[in-house]
Amino acid sequence: QVQLVESGGGSVQAGGSLRLSCVLSGSIFSPNAMGWYRQAPGKQRELVARVASGGTTNYAESVKGRFTISRDNAKNTVSLQMNSLKSEDTAVYYCNAEFNTGNQLWSHWGQGTQVTVSS
């Protein structure tokens, strides 16, 4: 059974830092990309950062310069270092793994981890 298990969420004051980690297990395929999404109350889920297997990264404009995504392909892990946190970063953060076999595209999601930033 494919699982994505996140860790590292919590509460922090504005200006602080948190590091999220996610490990993928149970997959016979290597993910094409891994990333982090977030969903705040009353809002749609949005991309925070994504890293492809070759190392190409994408960031939401709102987190550029503050967040850094990293990935260990051998260990199927992805991490998100979040610095200079703001109250608007408060959300549930979800780990995502994308798969592409050429014939099929699919993704898996973690259960989510809460990040709360107080001002």
Phi and psi in degrees as a GROMACS rama.xvg file:
@    title "Ramachandran Plot"
@    xaxis  label "Phi"
@    yaxis  label "Psi"
@TYPE xy
-75.6785  132.42  VAL-2
-136.5  142.311  GLN-3
-119.157  118.893  LEU-4
-116.213  119.951  VAL-5
-97.1076  155.188  GLU-6
-152.616  160.889  SER-7
106.194  -3.05384  GLY-8
-70.6419  174.268  GLY-9
159.247  -163.395  GLY-10
-113.51  140.797  SER-11
-151.518  155.405  VAL-12
-81.6291  154.801  GLN-13
-53.7933  137.671  ALA-14
93.4313  -11.6829  GLY-15
-83.5445  -174.324  GLY-16
-131.881  150.904  SER-17
-143.054  154.823  LEU-18
-126.188  123.282  ARG-19
-100.353  142.915  LEU-20
-131.51  152.527  SER-21
-146.623  135.182  CYS-22
-123.155  133.853  VAL-23
-97.7188  132.466  LEU-24
-137.435  158.345  SER-25
83.2286  3.78201  GLY-26
-100.107  135.989  SER-27
-86.8937  -10.932  ILE-28
-106.313  148.392  PHE-29
-86.5547  136.366  SER-30
-67.2801  141.899  PRO-31
-69.654  -35.5459  ASN-32
-152.87  153.73  ALA-33
-131.65  151.953  MET-34
-165.378  -178.15  GLY-35
-125.7  135.197  TRP-36
-123.073  163.828  TYR-37
-142.686  154.774  ARG-38
-139.396  117.447  GLN-39
-91.6812  157.305  ALA-40
-54.6871  129.913  PRO-41
77.3086  5.1077  GLY-42
-122.13  163.154  LYS-43
-78.9063  155.873  GLN-44
-67.2469  137.375  ARG-45
-132.948  152.141  GLU-46
-69.3266  133.864  LEU-47
-101.169  -54.3858  VAL-48
-159  150.37  ALA-49
-145.588  142.272  ARG-50
-132.845  127.365  VAL-51
-81.8707  166.54  ALA-52
-61.7117  -27.5642  SER-53
-83.5258  -5.75449  GLY-54
107.242  -8.39431  GLY-55
-64.362  132.981  THR-56
-117.424  151.342  THR-57
-131.835  139.359  ASN-58
-130.465  147.199  TYR-59
-65.3747  145.041  ALA-60
-57.0601  -35.5437  GLU-61
-68.9792  -15.37  SER-62
-115.385  -4.5129  VAL-63
-58.377  133.514  LYS-64
86.8657  -11.2781  GLY-65
-115.215  -35.7311  ARG-66
-108.95  146.825  PHE-67
-133.617  126.589  THR-68
-100.617  142.877  ILE-69
-141.439  156.236  SER-70
-143.174  141.815  ARG-71
-115.363  101.875  ASP-72
-63.518  -35.6356  ASN-73
-67.3516  -32.6056  ALA-74
-101.63  -1.6294  LYS-75
53.8991  47.0766  ASN-76
-122.539  152.347  THR-77
-138.741  140.156  VAL-78
-128.232  155.896  SER-79
-132.508  111.224  LEU-80
-89.626  120.134  GLN-81
-114.832  114.649  MET-82
-114.935  163.896  ASN-83
49.3569  49.087  SER-84
-65.2482  145.918  LEU-85
-120.335  161.409  LYS-86
-60.2688  -31.6987  SER-87
-73.0965  -5.14514  GLU-88
-83.1642  -6.52115  ASP-89
-62.3351  124.47  THR-90
-177.993  171.631  ALA-91
-89.197  127.543  VAL-92
-102.987  131.16  TYR-93
-117.348  133.712  TYR-94
-84.0233  142.691  CYS-95
-135.444  141.684  ASN-96
-127.144  127.151  ALA-97
-103.659  139.155  GLU-98
-123.884  142.047  PHE-99
-145.529  108.698  ASN-100
-96.2785  2.55571  THR-101
97.9996  -36.4458  GLY-102
-103.438  -25.5541  ASN-103
-134.901  144.985  GLN-104
-121.584  133.534  LEU-105
-158.887  168.047  TRP-106
-143.252  160.069  SER-107
-123.448  151.311  HIS-108
-123.565  147.292  TRP-109
-79.9982  177.804  GLY-110
-82.1124  -13.4016  GLN-111
97.5199  146.56  GLY-112
-135.962  134.955  THR-113
-80.3497  133.13  GLN-114
-120.716  123.168  VAL-115
-123.672  123.393  THR-116
-115.394  120.126  VAL-117
-101.616  141.08  SER-118
